[in-house]
Amino acid sequence: MVKAAGRTKNPARTSVWLHGKARRGSGRKGDQPSGLDRDRITEVTVRLLDAEGLTKFSMRRLAGELNVTAMSVYWYVDTKDDLLELALDAVLGEMELPDTETDPEAWRDQLRALADEYRKALIGHPWVSQLVGRFLNIGPNWLAFALAVQNAVRNTGLPAYTQNGAISAVFQFVYGFGTMEGHFLARCAEAGMTQEEFYQEATGTIRHELAAHGVMQNAYDLMAARGGDTVEEMWERDFTIALDLMIAGIESLLTRNRPAGAPD
């Protein structure tokens, strides 16, 4: 049993979007650092995270980029985690969400569009995958995305008790795929190589070191069948096929749950 003192010492963190923390600036005009606002701070935070990654990010580094003191940044946010949560929601604002209300029959296209947009966010901002499970994700952009996902899956006609499973199947797959692809691109950038150069060097080393291992022949056959002239095309083909399988699985559940005699 956790003692009361322990609970007080280590309180559960709440969201920046709750308890009045979402907007600051209610003090006297003279208290506010000039030339700053929360949107600008968040924008620069995203830029730094994209350029340098999560491990190198600090409030001091951010303040230096803004040419202000660290205390000026804290006028707008209470903690570094609050700022990361704001940045996480900001990148979701880049998504182009499909209309999931006008045409329920178009649920396949809706799911594909949502999956594509989520993948783009994970690829374009590799640090996002490290933070998704860290926060409540209840900012306005995350809520808009979550609602669109819920609507698209409800449009499938799946029974309510299966809908969360369908959401998990599709979007946890996208999370994993986008995370791996984003990390691969980050490694290419760190090595100063194109995707093609990095891929050829990595696969060449593996083929040399593991040439005698039985698993390699299967790998060669799969790679030959995979097709695609570029690494980017191979990523795209794998993603499309995997998403096709997810949608086929949903269609299979629909058939299984269709009442006898119901039209196709």
Residue pairs with C-beta under 8 A, 6 or more apart in sequence:
13 81
15 21
15 85
15 135
15 136
15 138
16 22
16 77
16 81
16 82
16 85
16 86
16 139
17 85
17 89
17 136
17 138
17 139
18 138
21 78
21 82
23 38
24 38
24 75
24 76
24 77
25 32
25 37
25 38
25 76
31 75
32 75
33 68
33 72
33 75
35 68
36 66
36 68
36 72
36 73
36 75
36 76
37 76
38 76
38 77
38 86
40 66
41 62
41 66
41 73
41 76
41 77
41 83
42 83
42 86
42 87
42 90
43 90
44 62
44 65
44 66
45 57
45 62
45 83
45 84
45 86
45 87
46 87
46 90
46 91
46 125
48 57
48 61
48 62
48 65
49 57
49 87
49 125
49 127
50 124
50 125
50 127
52 61
53 126
53 127
53 186
54 84
54 127
54 130
54 131
57 84
58 80
59 70
59 73
59 74
59 80
59 83
60 70
62 70
62 73
62 83
63 69
63 70
63 72
63 73
66 72
66 73
73 83
77 83
77 86
81 135
84 131
84 134
84 135
85 131
85 135
85 139
86 139
88 128
88 131
88 132
88 135
88 137
88 139
88 142
89 137
89 139
89 140
89 141
89 142
90 141
91 121
91 124
91 125
91 128
92 121
92 139
92 141
92 142
92 144
92 145
93 141
94 120
94 121
94 124
95 117
95 118
95 120
95 121
95 141
95 145
96 113
96 117
97 113
97 114
97 117
97 144
97 145
97 148
98 109
98 110
98 113
98 114
98 148
98 152
99 110
100 107
100 110
100 148
100 151
100 152
100 155
101 151
104 155
105 155
106 155
107 152
107 153
107 155
107 156
108 247
110 148
110 151
110 152
110 155
111 152
111 153
111 170
111 243
111 246
111 247
112 243
112 247
114 145
114 148
114 149
114 152
114 171
115 170
115 171
115 174
115 243
117 145
118 145
118 171
118 174
118 175
118 178
119 174
119 177
119 178
119 181
119 239
120 178
121 128
121 178
122 128
122 129
122 174
122 175
122 178
122 179
122 181
122 182
123 178
123 181
123 182
123 185
124 182
125 182
126 179
126 182
126 183
126 185
126 186
128 182
129 175
129 178
129 179
129 182
132 175
137 146
149 167
149 171
150 163
150 167
153 163
153 166
153 167
153 170
154 163
156 163
156 166
156 250
156 254
157 254
158 166
158 250
158 253
158 254
158 257
159 257
162 253
162 257
166 250
166 253
169 246
169 249
170 243
170 246
173 242
173 243
173 246
174 243
177 238
177 239
177 242
181 235
184 195
184 198
185 195
187 198
188 194
188 195
188 197
188 198
191 198
193 201
195 230
195 231
195 232
196 230
196 231
199 231
206 216
207 216
210 216
226 234
226 237
226 238
227 233
227 234
227 237
228 234
228 236
228 237
